[in-house]
Amino acid sequence: MKTLRWGIIGAANIAKQQVIPAIIQTPNNEVTAIASSSGKAESLAQQFHIPNTFQSYEALLESSDVDAVYIALPNAYHKQWALAAIQANKHVLCEKPIVLTTKDLIELQQAAKKHHVLLMEAFMYRFHPQIGKAKQLITEGTIGEILTIRARFHFTMENWDDDIRLDPNLGGGVLNDIGCYPVNVLNYLIEETPNNIQALQGRAKKGIDTHIAVQLSYPSGILAQFDASFYGPMTQTIDIIGTTGTMQLPFAFRVDQNNYDGIIHYHSNNETHTVKETGNAYIEQIKAFHQAIENKESPTYTHAQMLQQTETLERIAKAL
């Protein structure tokens, strides 16, 4: 397999703490360049032995030493720099949400097709074996037909003064930051487009959503709920009720916070079972991205699924 050379656009914590280490630890992948407007590029380059540091994103995209870019910028800048990267014939892995409107996503996808490059949104949890195993158990009828799913993602915001996730001009808000994970997993598990969405805001700050609850109904009759906030202790659960059993995932999205162990509890036929699946979701994401490029195929998180995700988020934002 040919080595994939990565350029990092942005020096957000997610890049420093998770994605750059994951690229370095993945065979046949290396980080060859980094650019940041925050002035942090040089320190990260020293920390991770990245050979090329650029003062502008444009300069990084012009580099012949970069095959693919990872974009870790505020949400409002994703579309601009993903499009620039595509036009520079670079493959793109972009932090979620990849864009804020369906129109923008269609434009990016069409550009990626034209330039023959891979475009993917970085929902890393989808690549941990835990979620695939849960989907397999559901498909096999382990808990019968799905009746209701409830998902939760909360954490306590520490910096209320200048965190970019609280800036509406940068695409902030709890829906875009962590609420998008429950939306994504509902789309993945149910495989339907919701026909009705009701959304409520609890607390709000600086004119932006910080505490939300959403109810969704689907053509098959499945009902779903999710809530997300910046106020509560870390909570990242999925609870599923089927016609013959139940299932719980207590570490649904950030398995790295449980020593990379995903846990699935399910109750069926009067018996309770626990399945453990171990893996680094960030490394598995890089592997899947590279494999899709190498084999010239769509990643398991497809363009159609990305489009459904963006459409659903738009509808929820409108309901809020």
CORVENSUL-V901129 format. One record per helix or strand of 3 or more residues. SS is the DSSP state (H for helix, E for strand). FROM is the first residue (numbers start at 1). LEN is the number of residues. If there is no record, write none. Layout:
ss=SS from=FROM len=LEN
ss=SS from=FROM len=LEN
This chain:
ss=E from=4 len=6
ss=H from=13 len=13
ss=E from=29 len=7
ss=H from=41 len=8
ss=E from=52 len=3
ss=H from=57 len=5
ss=E from=68 len=4
ss=H from=75 len=13
ss=E from=91 len=5
ss=H from=102 len=14
ss=E from=119 len=4
ss=H from=124 len=4
ss=H from=129 len=11
ss=E from=146 len=9
ss=H from=164 len=3
ss=H from=168 len=3
ss=H from=174 len=17
ss=E from=194 len=8
ss=E from=211 len=8
ss=E from=223 len=7
ss=E from=235 len=8
ss=E from=245 len=5
ss=H from=255 len=4
ss=E from=261 len=8
ss=E from=271 len=8
ss=H from=281 len=15
ss=H from=303 len=17
